[in-house]
Amino acid sequence: MTEQPEPRDEPKPRSRRGEPEPFQRQGDDRWTLAVELPPKAGKRQRRWVYGSSPAEVRRKARVLRHELDSGNLPPDEHTSLRVWYERWHERRRPDGGIEPKAPRTWVVEGQMVERLVLPYLGRTAVGRIRKSTVIEWLDELAAASVGLASRRSAHAILRKILADAESRGLINRNPALDAGPGYKRETLKVWDVEHAQRFLLELNGDPDQTLYLFLANLALRPAEALGLTWDCVDWADSTLTIRGAITHWGKSSYIKDTKTEAGVRTLPLTPDLLAALKRRQAAQDAEKAKAGAAWRDNNLVFANPDGTARRVDTLSHQFARRLVKLGLPHCRLYDLRHLGITLMLRATGDLNAARAFAGHSSQRLVGDVYGHLLPSVARPAAADVADRLAVGLAVKEQDVAPAEPDPSTPADIAQR
């Protein structure tokens, strides 16, 4: 008895020109059609379109082919956000990634995404995320009592993830660009000069007095101050060059480059700062002699007593405890930098000078954060302008002043 051949699937219908035609799926009333995409890595790529009728499928296929002819690839509706995020995050690994980021940034981003993004959007395909999807996700976070600051941070990370997907052709437009949580920049509150003076005076003789003095006077970022090496000091020219900032990866520490070219800057050192720096150098020589063979020579200006690098978070906690002990108003360690920029802006009234002093790349950012200080800076100048205009106005009024009334009587006038 001859074996019967297994039945083969019926060939997909094609038009007279050999192009594929819509067909109805088995066990489903929907019609479908595959549209060929440009090959990727030598592999065939297709996108399936679906509809309730052949006419609807043909229309969707025409739209998709038109997009391809215009150079726009269709959104990727197969790769989930979780899969794409894992690829994106791996490329940014500090130890061996293609686009390495600072360790703290990499870790914090990963924690934020795992906690606030993937549980809500992880299974959604990248190409299916719309502006409405992002808004609904933010509403869900708000309903779950997630704070505004956390929602802003999570949205910023999602925006970066989708921006990378857009640059690589998975989507045509980043849906998170215009769907962020409401943001209103708060007016920056910093210490008064009296608070800073009291704080520094109370630290008289403390090993960290010079460190806090540099943070407030030179508007340094805490990581920049802890990353200073003695090579950054030019004793002859009385200048200090900022080249990088300390960062940590596990138990190891290293100095990373500044975020932008503007971060590399040379700042003048006043005689008081030079004297404080020399005292710091003498104190470190004593620490080195006391540590002996246990000393770790990293050439850092503000190092631990054994020469190892200090951590910003540890310094921040120590600073907070000092404020409580001294009974001073709450202030973040980073706010000492804001105090220095504030004093510079009040002294000069020049946003560009404050930008260069602080190492910011954008003058607009300085204006947005510190712009509320400009009215007090501009008040003397405005008064001077008003005085000048008043003088000009008085001269003009004198030129066009009406003549004094003639004391002559009507009879005298008639006689003339």
Protein Blocks (a to p, Z undefined) as FASTA:
>chain_A
ZZddddddddddddfkopacddddehiabdcdddddddeehiacddddddfbfklmmmmm
mmmmmmmmnopacddfkbcfklmmmmmmmmmpfghpabdcdfklmmmmmmmmmmmmmmmm
mmpcfklpcfklmmmmmmmmmmnopafklmmmmmmmmmmmmmmmmmnopambdfklmmcc
cddddddddddfklmmmmmmmmgoiaklmmmmmmmmnopafklmmmpcfklpcfknopad
dfbdcddehjbccddddfblklpccddddfklmmmmmmmmmmmmmmmmmnmmmpccehpa
bdcfkopacdfklmmmmmmmmmmmnopacddfklmmmmmmmmmmmmnopaklmmmmnopa
bfklmmmmmmmmmmmmmmmmmmmmmmmmmmmmmmmmmmmpccdddfbdfklmmmZZ
